Structure formats: C-alpha cells, structure tokens
Amino acid sequence: MPYISVSVSIFKPKLHSLSLSLLMEELVPSSSEPLSPQTLASFRSFIINPSTPQSKISSIFETLTRSLQLTPDSLVLNLLSELASRHSNLSHLVFDSVRSNALLSSESIRLAAESLDALASISNTDPTLSTAIDELDDRLFVSLCFGPSVSVRSWLLRNAERFRIGPYLLLTLFLGFTKDPYPYVRKIALDGLVGVSKSGIIEDRSMINGCYCRAIELLGDMEDQVRSAAIRTVSAWGLILVASNLETKLYWSDDLFVKLCSMGRDMSMVVRVEAFDALGKINLVSEDILLQTLSKRVLAITKEKRSLGQCPAEQFEILASNVAGVLVHGLEDEFYEVRKSACHSLRTLTIISAEFAGEALNLLMDVLNDDSMFVRLEALETMLHMATCGHLKVQGTHMHMFLGTLLDSNTLIRSATRKILKLVKLPNIELFRLSFDSLIENLEKHPQDEADIFSVLFHTGCNHGKFVVSTINEASEEIDQASEGKLGFDSARVAALLVLAISAPLSHGEHVCSIPPRIFSYAVTLLGRISRALTDIMDQNALLAYLSQCSISTTFSATELNIRRGEPCLPVANIEIPNDTSNEIDGSTRTSSQQEKDGASKLQSWTMREPLELAAPLGEFQVEVRDEVMKPINLILAKVKDIWPSIHSGFTNEVLRTLRNFKEELATFTSDSLGTIGAVAFTLQYLQVIKQLAKVWEHFLPAKKLCSSGLGELDLILGKLDMRLRELRSRFTGLSMEQELQILELVLLTCTLRLCKVEICCHFATLKKLSTTVSRVESILKSANIEPTIFISEVGKLLCLNEMSSSEASCNPFMFKELLKHFSLSQFVLCGRLNQIKAELTIPDNDSENPLPFVSRLPVGIPCDITLHNTSNENKLWLRMSMDDESTQFVFLDLNLFGSSDEVRKFTYVAPFYKTPNAISFTLRVCMGMECLFEDVLSVKKYGGPERELTYLCQEREVHLSMISEH
C-alpha cells in the first residue's frame, strides 16, 4: 500500500532528557482522545531521531498501541511500521499489536489491507518474523480479495507472494479473477498465473490445460492490456504443456504457435510486440506451418499435411489465414518495435528448419534497408545467430545488399556485419575480392574501425589461404611501390593487403604458401596497428616473432612453420587453424560459359562455417610467448602466498614490511612491453588487498584485545578492503575465470569477516552481498569446470543452511567465525595480457593565480582535458564535482560521443557545475569515477548521479574559481 508521509521538522539530535519528558507529556493526550496529526508528526520526529532514549521510544509505542485499539488509523499503522524498522528490538511487539488490534479487529477492508501491508513490511525488516507471516490465516486474505474495493483487490492480487499463500489456492484465485469485470484486475490475475507457472509446483496436467485454455479465451478481450497479459499467460502455460508429454509435444507446440500467430495482426502495437516475443520462445513447430508464416497465400503443403489439425474446412481456413504471412506482416509493420520483435523471433525459429531459414533470409535482407537502426541491427544479429547454428546460406545476389551495411553510419551496424564476415566461407575468388574491396571502402570511410577491420581480414585470410596467396601475388608490385615510398603504408588498401598476407601461413592444408618473405618484413612497420587488431589471438611480442620467422623463409607450409630442422616452434598464441581443403582457386576461375552451363545465372551461394576456436590447444602450429617481466611478477605473487601463515599467526608488522619490499621490487620493473604495465599495476593493487587483509586479520586473533575505538577502526579497514577488491575487479580487463574466482574468494572472506563481528552493522546487506557473490562463484565453477576450495564449499553450505533454517541463525557470528579456519590464501598466477582502466584529468591554465571566472548562482563550465586508457563504450563514467560533503554534483560522460573504444583516447569536455555559491571565490574538487556494475555491489541511489558505487580512475583535481568583478 502507498506510504503516507508526514512532513515534520526534525528535533535536534541532543535533547535534554528532562525537556524531552516534558515535551512528551504535552504531546500525549488523554487515553480517550484520538491522536492529532500534529502529535503523530512529533512522534515521528522522535522515532527517526537516533538520540531519542529507548524509554521514550517505548512510551511512544505504548501510546500508538492504545490509539490503535481505540481508533485504528492508517497514520498510526505507518508510524508503527517505521518504528519497527528503526528499532528492531520492538519489531515483535509491533507485529503482535498490529495483528491483534488492526488486522483481526478492523471492520474496514482498506484498513485490514493496510495492516497486512504493515505486517509484511515489518517481517521484511526482521526475518525472524517470516514464520509469523506464514501463520496468517489464508481465509482472511481470500475474504479481502472478494471485498467491494477494487483497489484493495488489485493490490492484494499483485502482492500475494508477500503473504506466503499456498500455490493451489493462489491458482484458484487468479483463475477466478480473470473473469473480474474490471480489466486491470483481469490483467493482474493473468500476470499472477504467469508467476505461478514459474514456480514449477503445479504438475497436474488438467490444471495446466485449464490455465492454458482460460488464457486463450482472454486473447479476445476488449482491453489491450488484458490481451497482452493473456499472450504472456498462454505462452507460459503452453510451454509447460508442451514439455509435459513427449508423445503430444509436437501437437501442443503447433497449437501454441498457431494461437500466438493469431495475435500477430492485433490492432494494438503493444499486443503485436508481445505476440512476436512469445513466438520467439517456441523451439519446435511443424515445418509446413513455419513455411506458411512466410507466405500470405495458403500453401498447398499446408492443405495436404493438415498440420493445423483435423478440423472442419471452415475452421481450417480460419486457422490457416491466422498463420499465413504473419511473419511477413511483422517485418513490414508500421511500428519499428514490432519489426524488431519479429526479427528477434526468427532467431529461434530459423534453427528449427533449414528450409525455413533460407526463405526467412530473403526477408531479412530486405530488412537491412529499414529506416530504423534498431531493426537493421536486430536483423544482422539474427543473421549472426543463424550463422553460428549453421543455417545461414546467403545467395550471391544478396552480397551487394549485405556488404552495403559496411558503409552504414552507425558503428553497431558495421560491427555486426563484420562479425558475420568473420564466419564466412566463400566459394570463389570473385566473392572473396568483393568482400575485400567492401572492407577497404569501410576502412577509408570510417578509419576508426581499423582494428576491427584488420581482425576480420586476418580471420578471412585464415579461412581462404589460396585466395589470399593469389590476391597478394597479384598485388605484390603495389606493395613494393609502397615500400619504396611511392604510395606509403598509410594507404588503407596496402595496409589491408599486408594484414591479409600475414594470415595465409596460418590456414589449413598442405598447400605451399608462396607469399614473398619481404611482404612479412613490410608488415613489421605496421606492428602496433596490427597487434591491436589481433589481441584475441597473439600479443605484440608473439606477432613480431611470427613475422620474423616468416620473413626469412622463401616458401613453407603450415606444417613446416611448426617444425624446421627439428627445432621447436616459435611461441605464438593458441590458434586453431580452419580447414581450407575445399577452397580451390581453379573452381573460381571457370569461364562464364561454364557457369551458364551449371545454371549459375546467380552467383554461387556461400555458407557460413564455425568461428576460429582461439582458445583451443593447437595441433600443428602453436606459439607461446612469455614476457620476461611476468616471471618475476609471478615469483612475487608466489612469495605473497608464502606469507599467509605469518598473517594467520598475527605477525602483522613483519608482513607489512615484507609487502613494502615487494612494492619496491615492482617499482624496478621499467619494461614497456605490451601487457606488462597492466600486470604490474594489478600486482601493486593485489599487494594493497593483502595489506588490508593482514590489518583486518589482526582483529580476529584470540589474544587481540581491542580498545573502544578498535571496532570503528576495524569497520574502517574493512571498508578499505572492500574498496581495494572492488578496484581489483573493475579496473582490470583480461582476467581469466580462475583469476576472477580467486578475487571472488577474497570477497567472500571479507563478507565472512564482517559477519563475524556482532558490533558491525549492515548484516543484512552483507548477507545479500555474500549470497550474490556465491551465485557468481557457482556460475564460474560450473562454466570453467573448476573444483571449489574448502572455504568456498563451506561458505556455500552455511548459506544454504541459513536459507532453510530460521533466520536467527543467519547472523550468528560464531558460525561464520568457524569458516575462517578453512581459508587459505591461494597463489595468484598472471598469464596473458591485463589492461588497466585508468584516466588522466587536467584543468588547463588553472591555479590559484589564474582562477576560472564565474557568476554567483549561475552555472559555470569547467574545461577538462581527459585521457582514457582501455575504456569501452559500455563503461559508465562520471565526473564528481564537490565543494564540500554536502555540495556534490555528478555529470555523466557518454563515451559514445567521444570516438571509438580505442586503447587510448583523448578529448576535452566542458562539465557544467550548477551549485555555484554566493562567494567571492571557491575551490572545486573534480575526480573521475567508473560505476561498478557487479551484482553484489550495492546500489547507492544518488539522485541525478550513479546508481551504484564508483571506482575512481584518477587523482582528485582542484579547480580554482573567482567571481567576475563588476566595473
């Protein structure tokens, strides 16, 4: 129920006890008089004031309870609910008072519903009351639902799960209220049926069928919102019906598909979107019904097979007309939301039938000309999904339309097209060169796409080794002229040819790579640009080693590249080379008469192959590069593991001294090799984590005796540990699952340490964070097939035990303290490339002698020179500007406005600051932070600012401002 707020002025925190007592005596009326709004407002100020003595809080509780007995009132209920949330020691008394004095004795339906709301809210703040909620009589809930108040009825149905009503009773209620005369109630009842279906408790086939049939009846409801809810309900219960019996699976799946198709031409746009969304969830349909959705005429195969059921001819015509061309209508709809939803539904449907996928592709090619960027992007992503499933066969006549999207003005469209090209297997050299020329045109028009285009060229070359050799040999003179300075390697075409050339030795097959070795020498001049494009395959050192070997050979095969004179192969990243045995040039150089003889008036179709398995172990060609700096870094990390017994025994000073020595040793690493800068920064951050952990662990030793300020100190150190772990997780990219798992284990340890101390607040927030972190850990363990440590296993067991048992044990510090015995620090091993996300922020030409001018009470622009390292457009960056703790303002930086996601990008941004004071001058502190998007990072809910906590990427800068003087 909506909370009724009372506007009050808060009393000062430190009221004298005597004056407080006198004030209470004045406020509390005689027992027979109801409490006035002014009195209730004053009571609330006492309740929310943390300095109010407990005796006065108890007195207020008694007064509110008496008032509730005499004249039950919504304001009193709200105050009691707030009192229970702020003073948990009274939550059980408040719960009993509301239940006996308002819920059971109330004659008002609305007040009874508000009482239920209050009881549910109180139980949420105190989990020990969850069993009390279970004990509430279901008959009261049902009787309130059948009361005359529509608003109360709809609220109760919408919040039924809060009151632990049995699923079968809920199902009966929801089914009954689908016939309510009020459409909003019918919608809520249908949504409730969807919720019950997700629980998986209902297994009776007749009940499932009843819910399905009732929802079908409401597909014809007069209200749009009811029909939308009915579609969701038909889909939910229909899918359960399909899965309930293997023998009738196809029958019910066809029936569900046809019913949803009937809503594809609804008059409401929202209903049509819902219908196509639901169609996309079906993964089994008869092929003839699928094909009928792409034809507006009833096909002969539909009439012959009668997949729509053995029904009278008139009914058959109705069903056939409902299905006929429904996807065509969806893709041609006037609203882009419907077209987008129809495209998305094809992702699942094209997997069912290869013939259907081929027919649907013709429609998707037309969609590539759609006015809406969202629809074009959805069409390309659907094609990519079809490609990965092996159901994408694009005819040669489609190539120009398809490759035209490489010149689209939208970055996402071009990127999606290039992803598809990475998977393509072209049958002849004409289509290969057409794709190459289109990529060159993309590069010339949008040079910011260079890295992604080079990556596509490299993958394409791996898939078409012989085509690459033929193309490079023909263009070798052009490349030689560039090396002599006539054209220059800055030419987009020449650079693309070099990238294509270096991919040829990595293609499968026993053919001899006859590319001249000097071509690989030319490619070294573009080492930095090419390595940025191939970060998913090899790092810069590996690329240089690979090019060096290729530049000293005249001719070699892929096998010879691995084994030369019995020597081991060069270290390059793990690559699985695609099979190219079917790629023959002579098949692509046939005369036009031969093509006509084969009936090839259209170009041959090209089919998609599986993407490169970049992470798989290499069979014939394998390169492994270990940066020299990584060895001493991993040695330091091994030593960090060895100091864990010292931390566990409480030798904190010795541990801190050792960590300082490690930090000084890291400072001697000056290598600028690609990837090592991030590894050094990561290790320094990891040492900070261990430092804070050592300080925290000192507080949990048996012999440790803390002074009164020790608890505050512990809370502060735990906060620093949380912050360091947050930075470790969010500011570094390239971490493996094993490395992320080790960091998450430290997060679990931090939560456990918090829950070991009863004096530390926010236990419920910590338990929530612990639960979400365990969920992420379980996901990693399952995905990477890793065995959990003993500590992780024990944390998971205790969490499951707490969820099943009473919540009094959930915050028992002794149970969590037992977990600490199982923790042992694992060794961190760095491998691969780590990138650190960081920023540089400067305010040009500004200091105390050269302040920026401003006008009091008017916004002022703060010019910021910003340099970002290793950020992507998905990162949420904020500028925090503050004068003091109260005057803080956040400004969101939309990275899509500042170029592509390069490794380093620089730009100037003028940030508006609106809270200029009425002062001659002032100093503003500016810093840049990145929003942490992990599920276990709690929301901070700052108005106009970030939704979650920030990790700061640079040092805070001071901005000096001075008021413009009037002349």
N, C-alpha and C positions, 0 to 999 in steps of 0.2 A: 504494500500500500504506500502511497506517496507520503513522505515525511513532512510534517507540518512544522516548519521552523518558527522560532520565536525570536524576534530581534531584541537583543538586550545589550546593555553596556557591561563589560566585564569589570568586576571589582579588582582592585589592586591585589597582587599576589600575597602580600603580607598584612593581613588584617589582625588586629589585636584580638585575642581570644574573648576578652570581655565585651568589646564593641560588637563582635560577631554574634555573641549570645544575645545581646540586647536587640540587635537587628533581627535576629531570628524570632524573638518574642513578638516584635512588632509585625512581622510578616505572617506568622501563623495565626489564622483566625480561629474562632471557636469551632468545636467539633461538628456543630450542626450546619455551619455555613460552607458553601462550596468555595473552592479556591479561585480567586480572581486571576485574570490574565497577567496582571502586574506581579502578583505573588509567584505565579508559575515562572515568569521571566526571571524573577530574582532567584528562585530556586535553581534554575538552570545555570545562572552565573556561579552559584556555589558549587554545583555539580562538576562543571568543567574547569573550575579553578583547582589546580593541583595542591594549593596550600590550604585548602579547607580542611579542618580537623575531621578525623574519622567520626568523632562523636556527633558532629553536626550533620555529616552525611547520613548517619543512622537516623537522626531525628527527622531529616527531610524524607527519608524512606518511609518512616512510620506515618508521617503526615500524608504523603501521597497514597499510601495504602488505605488509610482511613477515608480519604477522599474517594478512592476507587470503590470502596464498599458502599458509600452513601450515594454518590452520583458518578457512575462510570463516564469517563470523558476521554476523547482522543488525545488531547494535550497531555493529560496525566499519563496515559499509556506511553506516549512518546518520551516523556521525561523519565519514566521508569526504565524504558528500554535503553536510554542513553546512560542512565545511572549504572545499569548492569554492565554496559560495555566499558565504562571508565573505572568502575570499582568492582573488579571480578569477585571479590570476597562476598559481595551481596547478590551475585547473579542467581544463585539457587533460591534465595528468599524472594527476589523479584519474580522469578519464574513461577513459583508457587502462588504468589499473590495475584499475578495476572491470570493464571489458570483458574483459581478459585473465585476471584472477585469480579472478573470481567468476562472471561470466556464462558464459564458454565452458568453464571447467573444473569448474563446480559439478555435482554429481550430485543435488542436491536441487532439486526442481521449485519449491518455495516460495522458496528462496534465489535461484534463477535469475530468478523473477518479481520479487523484491525488487531484484535487480541491475538489471533493466530499468527498474523504478521510479526507482532512483537515477540511472541514465543519463539518463532523461527529465527528471528534476528538475535535474540539472547542466546539461543543454542549455538548459533554460528560463532559468537564471540567466546563461548565456553563449551568446548567439545565434550566435556563431561556430562552435558545435558542432552546429548544426542539420543540416549536411551529414553529420556523423558518424552522427547518428541514422538518416539515410536509408540509410546503408551497412550497417546491421544486417541480417542475413540473415532474410528472411521465414519461412524454414523453421523457425528456432528458435521464433518466435512461434507458428506453427501447431502445432508439436510440444508446446509447453507448454499450448496450449488443449486438446489431446487427452489431457493427463495425467489422473491419477486424482483430483487435488484439485479439488473443486467450487468452493471459494472462490477459488483461483487462476484457474480457468477463467472464472468470472463477472467477476473483476477485470480480466482481460486483455480480455475482450469489451467491457466497459464503457469501458475506456481505450484502445481500439485506435487511435483517431485520434492519440494522442500519439506513436505509433511509425511514422507515415507508411506504413502498409500500403496496398498498391495497392487501388483500389476494387473491382476484379473479384474479387480474392482475398477481400476483406472480404465482398463479397456472397455468395460461395460459403460462407464460414464461417458467416455469420449464417443463411443458409438451412438449412445442415446442423444448426446447434444449435437451430433452432426445434423439432427433434424430440428434444431432450435430455430425459432422464427427470425432471430437476429443474425445477420450474415457474419458479423465479427466473432460471435460465439461459435458459429459453424467452422470458421477458419481456425480458431484456436483449438477446437476439438479435433480437427483434421491434423493439425501440427502435433497435437498430443498423441495421436495414433502413430505418427512417424516416430516420435520419441519412444513409444512403447516397442515399436518394431526393432529399434536399435539395441534394446536391452537383450534380445535373444532369448527371453524367458518363454514366450508363447510358442509352443511347438505343436499344438493341436491343429491338424490340417483344416478342419471345418471352421475353426475360429479365424485362421489365416485367410481362408477363402471368403469368409463373411466380411472381414475388413476390406479385402480387395474389391469385392462386389459393391459394398456400400460406397467406397471411394469412387468407383466407376459411375455410380448413379449421380454423384455430385459434379462430374465433369460437365454436366449440362446445367449447372446452377446459373442463376441470373447475374450473380456478382463476380467481378473479375478476381477479387482476392480469394474467393472461395474456390474458383476453378483452378487457380494457381496452386493453392494448398492441396486440392484434390489430385492434381498431377503428381505432386511430391508423394502423396499417400499411395496412389496407385503404383508408382514406381517402387516405393519401399516394400510394400506388401507383395507386389507382383514378383519382385526378385526373390523374396523368401519363398514364394510359391514355386518358382522355377527351380530353386535349389532343393526343395523338399523331397522330390521324387525323380530319380534319373529316368524312369520309363516315360514320364509325361513332361520331361524337361523342355523338349522342343515345342510341344503343343502349347504349354503355358507361356513360353518365351515369345512365340509367334503372336499369341493372343495379346500379351502385354504390348508388344511392338505395334500392333495394329491399333490398339486403343490409344496409345500415345500419338500415333500418326494422325488420328482423327482430330487432335488439338493443334496440329501444325498450321491450320488455316484459321484459327480463332480470331475474332475481331480485336482482341486485346493484344498489344505488343508484349506485355509482361507475360501473358499466358503462353504465347508462342515461344518466347525465350525459355520458359520453364519446360515446355514440351520437348524442345530440341536438346536441352541439357539432360533431360531424362532419357531420351533416345540414345545419347552417348554412353549411358551406363549399361546398355544391353550388349552382351558378348556372344549371343547365339540367336540367329534368325535364319529361316529358310532362304536359300539363295534367290529363288524366284520372287519372294516378297521384297528382298533388298533391291533387286533389279527394277521392280515395279516403282520404287520410290524415285527412280531417276527418269521415269517416262510418264508423261502426262496422259498418254493413252493406255488403256488396259491391255497388257501384253498377252499374246496367245499362250505363252508358257504359264501365265498365271491362271488362265482359264482351264488349261489342261491339267495342271498339277493340283488345282483346288487347295492350295496351302492355306487359304483363308477359311477353310472349314467346309464341311458338307452341310450347307445351309440352302434355303430356298433361293431361287435365281434372283429375286428382287433384293433380298438381304445381301446376297453375294455382290451385286452391283454396288450397293451402298458401301460395303467394306472395301471393295476394290477402288472405288472413287476416293475413299479416305486416304488410301495408301498411295495412289497414283500421283507421281511427281511431287510428293511432299517435300523432299529434299531440294528439288529444283526451285520450288516456291520459296523455301527457306533461304537459299543462296541468292535469290532475286528479290528478297523482301525490301520494302522501302526503308526500314529501320536497320541501321548498322548493327545494333545489338542482336537482332535476330539472325542476320547474315553471319555474324561472328560465332554465335551459338551453333548454327547449322554446320559451319566449318569444323568446329570443335567436335561435334558429334561424329563426324566422319573418321576421326582418329581410331575409334573402337570398331566402327562398322567395316572399315576397309580391311581390317585384319581377318574378318570372318570369311571373306570371299575374294579371291584374286581377280575374278572377272568383274565383280562389283568395283574393286579398287581401280581397275583400268578404266571403267566407264566414269567413275567419280572424278578421275584425274582430269578428264576433259572439262568438267565444270570448274574444277579448282584453277585450271589455267586461265579461264575467263575471269575468275575472281581476282587474279593478280592485277587486273586493271580497275579494281574497285576504288571508289573515291575515298574510302576510309582507310587510314593507315592501319588501324586495329584489325580490320577484316583482312587486308593483304598479309599482315604479319601472321594472323591465325591460319591463313591458307598455306603459307610457307612452312609453318611449324607442323601443320598436318601432313604436308608432303614429307617433311623430315621424319616424322613418326612412321609414315608408310615405308620410307627408305630403310629405316633400321629394322623393320619387320620383313623386309624383302618383298614388298608388294608395290613398289614404285617402278613402273615401266613407262618412261616418257618417250613419246614418239619424236622423231627428228623434226617434224613440223612444229613442235612446241618449243624448240630450242631458242628461237629468237625472242619469243614472248617470255620464256623463263629467264634467259640471260639479261633481258632488258631490266629486270629488277635490280641488277648490279649498279644501275645508274640512278636508282631511287634516291630522293633527297633525304630519306630517313635512314639513320645509321642502323637501326634494328632490322630494317628490311634487307639492307645489303648484307648484314652479318648473317641473317638466316639463310639467304641464298648461298653464301659461301660455305656454310655448314653442309648444305646439301651437296655442293660440288666436291667437298672432301670425300664423299662416299661414292662418287660416280665412277662407273666403268664404261668407257666409251668404246664403241665397236670399230671406229675408223678414225683415220688421222684428220679428216676434214672437220668432224665434230670436235676433236681434240684442239685443233688450231682455232676454231671458232670460240671455244671456251677460253683459250689462252688470250685471244685478242680482246674478248669482253673483260677479262680481268685487268688487262693493260689499260683499257679505257676507264675502268673503275678506279685504277690507281692514279691515272692522270687527272681525273675529275675530282677525286677525293683522296688526296695524298695522306690524310690522317689514317686511312685504312691500310697503310703499307704493311704493318706487321701481320695482320690477319691475311692479307692477300698473299704475302710470301709463304705463310703457313699452308694456304690452300695449294699454291703452286708446288710446294715440296711434296705434299701428300699426293697430289695428282701425278707428279713425276714418279713417285714410288709405285703407283698403280699402272703406269703406262711407260715402262722403261724403253721399249723400242721406238715408241713415238717420240720420246724425248731425244734419243740419240739422233733420229732423223732430223728433227727440228733444229737441234744445236749444230749439227754438221752443216746444215744449210745456212745457218745464221752465224757461223764462226767468223766469217770475214767482217760482219758488222761488229762483232765483239772485239776483234783485233783492232779495228779502227778506233773503237772507244778506248782501248788500252794505249793507243798512240796519241791520245788527246784530241782526236778529231771530233768525237762525239761526247766523250766523258761518261764515266759510270753513273753520273747523276741522271742519265736518261732512264726513264721508267721502264722502257722496253728492254734495255740492255741489262738493267738490274734484275728484272724478272727472268730473263734468259739465263743469267748466272745461277739464280736460285733453282730454276728448273734443271739446269745441267748437273748441279751437285747432288740431286736426288737420284739420278739414274743408277749409280752403282748399288743403291740400296734396294732396287727392285728385284723380285724373284726371277728365276730362270737361269739357264746355263748359257744364255747369250753373252757375247763378249761386249763389254762397254768400251766403245771406240771413241769416246769423247777425248779430245786432245788434253794432255795434262796441264797445259798452260791455262786452260779455262778455269781450273781449280785454283791456280795461282791468282788469277784475276779476282776470284770470289773473296780472297783474303782481304782485299781492300774494302769490302762491304761487311767485314766480320761482325761489327757491332750491330748493324741493321739486321743482318740475317739471324744472329743469335737471339735477338729479342723476339723474332718470329718463331723460333724453334725451342723455346723454353720448355715445352712439353715433351721434347724429345732428347735434347742434349744441351749442356751449358756451353759457355763460350770457349772454355779450355778444350772441351771434347771436340767442338766444331773445328777449332784450329788444328788439333791433332789429326782429325779426319781429312781436312783439306791438305795438310802437309803430306800425308801418305799418298793421297790421290794425285798430287802434283808431281810426284817423282816416278809415276808409272806411265807407260805408253798405252798398253791395253791390259785389262784384267777383267775377271768376272767377279761376281759377288762372293763366290767361294774362295777365290784366290785372295781377295781382300782380307779374309779372315786368317788364312794360313799362308804365309810366304816364307819359304825356306825353313819351314818347321818352327818359325817364331810364333809366339802367342799374338793374338790380335790386339789391335790398339784399343784402349779403353774408350768406348762411346756409350751413351745411354742405351738402356734396353729398348730395342725396337723389334717388332715382329714384321718382317717384310711381306707385303702382299704377294699372292701368287699371280704371276703375269704370263703364264704359259699360253693362255688363249689369245694373247694380244699379238697379232701378226700384221706387219706392215703390208705384205702382199695382198692381204684381204681388203686393205683400204685403198689400194691403187688400181682397182679394177676400172675398166673403161666404162663410159656412160652406157654403151650398148649392152655390156654385161649386166649393169644394174637394171636396165629396162627389161632385159631377159628374165631377171629374177622378179619382175613386177615391182621394183623398188621405185615407183614414182614418188613415194615418200622416203625420206631418209630412214635408215635402219633405226629401230628402237634401241635405246641404251638402258641398261639395267643397273640397279644400284648394288653395290657389294658392301660387305661388312666394313666398319671403320678399322683403322690400324689399331692393333692391340699394343699400345705403347708401354703398358706396364708389364707385359708378359715376358718371361725369360726368352732370350734369343737362342735360336737354333744354330744359325750359320754365321751371323755377323753380330758381334757383341762388343760394345765399347764401354768401359767403366773408368771414369775419371775420379780420382780422389784428390781434392785440393789439399796442398801441403799444410795449409793453415788448419784444416779440420782435425788433423791428428792431434796436435797439442791441445786443441779445444776439448776434444773428447777425452783426452787424458785428464784435463782439469775436472771435467764432469765426473769421471770415474773416481777422482780423489774426493769430490763432494759427497759421493755415496759413502766413501770410507769414513767420513767424519760423523755419520749418523750415530754410531754408538756414543761418541762424545756428547752430542746433543741430548741423547736419551739419558745420559748419566748426569747432565747438568753442568758440564764444563763449558759454560757459555762464553766466558772471556777468551778461552783458548780457541773456541770455534770462530768467534768474530775475528780474532787475529789471523787465523788461517784463511778466512774468506777475504780479508783485506789483501793478503799476499796473492791470492788467486786473481783479485781485481787488478793489482799492479802488474801481474804477469800478462793478463789480457791486454793491458794498455800498451805492451810492447809489440803487439801484432799490428803491422802497418800495411799488410797486403791489401791491395785494392781489387783482388780477383773477384770475378762475378760471383755473388752469393755469399762471400765470406764476411762482408760488412754486416749483413743481417745476422749471420751466425754469431759474430762477436757481440752484437747488441743483445741478442737473445740470451746468450750466456751471462752477460752482465745483469740482465733482468732476473734471470734464474737465481743468481747469487743473492740478489736482493730478497727474493722469496725465501731462500734458505735462512738468510739473516733474520728476517722477521719471525720465521718459524722457530728458530733457536731461542729468540727472546720470549715467544709465547710459551714454548715448552717448559721454560724455567718456572712458570707459574703453576705448573701441574705436577711438579715433583713433590713427593711425600714430605720431605723435610722443609719445603718452602713455606715460610710464614710471611704473609702479606700484611702491610700496614693498611690503614683505612683508605689511603689513596691508591693502593695496589690494584683494586678492582677497576677503577677508572683507567689506570694505566694499561691493564690487560685489554679492556674494551678498545682503547686507542690502538694498541699494537695489532689486535685482530682486524681492526678497520684497515690498517696499513697493509696487512697480509692479503686481505680481500682485494684491495686496490691493485697490488702488485700482480696477483693472479689474474685479475681482470685485464690488465695491460698485457700480460703474457699471452692470453688467449686471443685478444682482439687486435693487437698491433703487429702481429707477425703472420704472414701468409706462407703456405708451402709446408705446413706441418703434416706429418703422416698421422694415420689413425692411432698408431701406437703412441706417438708423442702426445697427441691430444688426450689419450686415455691417461697418461701419466700426470698431465696437468689437472685433469678432472679428479684424479685420485687425491691430489693435494687440496682441491676444492672441497671434496668430501671430508677430508681431515679437518679443514678449517671449520666446516659446519659442525662436525662432531665436537671439536674443542669448544665451540660456543655453547653447545647443548650440555656440556659437562659442568658448566657453572650456573647454579641456580640464580646467582645475583645478576647475570647478564640478561637484559630484556630481549624482546623480539623473538621469543622461542617459536612462535607460530610461523613467522616469516622465515626463520632459519629452517624449520621443518619442511616448509614448502620448497625452499631452495634445495634442500637435501633430496627431496623426492624428485624434482625435475632433473637434478644432476644425475641421480641414479638411473632415471629413464634414458638419458643421453648415453650414459656408460653402457647400459644394456644394449642399446642400439649399436654402439661401436663393437662391442664384444660379438654380437651376432653377425654384423656385416664383415668384420675382419677375421672372424673365427679365432679369437684370442681367448686364452684361459684367464679368468679373473684372478687377482691376487686374493690372499686370505682376507685382507682388510676389506676389500670391495665386497666379497661374498658375505662377510659378517654384517656389514652395513645394510646390504640388501635384505638379509634375513631379519634383522631387527626392524627395519622399516615395514616389512610385510607383517611382522608380528604386531607392531603398533597399530597398523591399519585394521587388523582383525580383532584386536582386543580393545578394552576400554581406554579412552584417551588419557586417563590419569597416568598411565604408564608411558605415554608417548613423550613426556618431557622429563622422565626420571633421569637425573644426571648420572646416577650410578651405573645404569645400563649403558649409557654412551661412554662413560669413562672406561668400562671394560673393553670397548672397541679399540682403545689406544694401544692395548697390549699387542694387537695383531698388526699394527702398522710398522712398515719398514721402508725406508727410502729406496726407491728403485734407481738404477743407473740410467741417466739420460744419454742417449746416443744421437748425435746430429748427423744426418745424411741428406744429400740433395741440397737444393737451394732454398734459403729462407730470405724473405724480403721483409724489411721493417717499414711499416706505415708511419710516416712522420711528416711534419710540416715545419716550415720556416716562415715566421711572421715578422715583418718590419714595418714601422711607420716612417715613411721618408720625410726628411727635413723637419724633424720634430724633436725638441728637447725643451728643457725649462727656459732656455733663452729664446727659443723660436716656437712659441705655442701656436696651436691652431685657433683661429677666431671662431667665436660662437655668439649667438644672441640668446639671452636667458629665456627659458620656457619654450624655445623653438628647436626643432630637430637640427642636428649638425651631422655632416658627413665625415666619417673617419677613413681616410685613404689607407688601404692596407696592401702592401706588396706580399703576395703569398706564393710560396713554393711547396708543392705537394709531391711526396715520394710514394710510389707504389699504391696509390689510391685507385679505386674503381668507382664508377658512377653509382654503384649500389650502396656505397658508404654514405652515411648520413653525418655530415659535418656541420658544426655550429660554431659561431663566434660568440663567446661570452664576454660581455662588457659590463663592468661594475664600478661604482664609486665606493660603495661600502656593502656590507652584507645584505642590506635591505633594497638598495637600488641596483638591481641586476637585470640586464636585458639580454635576450638571446636572439641571434639572427641566423637563419638557416641558409646554408650555401648549397644551391642546386648545382651539382657538378656537371650536369648535362649542358649547362650554359658555358662551360669553360673548357671545351675541347674534349678529345677522346681520352680514354683511360691509359695514358702513356705512363712510362716508368717515372718520369719527372715532368711536371707541368707547372708553368709559372703564369701568374696573371695578377692584375691589380683589381681590387674590389673596394668600392666605397660603401662602408657599412653605416647605415643611419642609426644615430643614437637619439632617442626621443626624450629622455629624462634629464635634460639639462637643468641644473639648479639655478636658483636666484642668487648667484655669487659672482664675484669679480673674476675668479679663476677656479679651476678644479682639475684634478688628475683622474684619469680614467684608466682602468686596468683591462687589458684585452688579451684574450687567450683563445686558442682553437681546440675544440674537442670533437671526438667521434663517438656517436651513440652506440652503446653496446646492445646488440640485438640477440644475445643469447636468451633462451627461455628462462634460465634461472636468475637473470639479472632483474631485480625488482623495478617496477615502474615508479618514476618519481612524480609524474603527473604535474609538471610545471606549466602554468598557463602561458601559452604563447612560446613555449620552449620545448626541449626534448622530452619524449615520453619515457625514456629510460636513462640510466646513469651514463655519464660521459667519461671517456678515457682521453686525457689531454695529450695532444701531439706536439706541443711546443712549449717553450717557456713563456710566462706571462710578460706582456709588454706594457709599459706605462705610456699614456698619451697625455700630453700637457695641453690644456686649453685655456684661453683667456678671452674675456668678454670684449666685444668690439666697442671701443670708446666713442662717445658721441662728440662731434665737433660743432 
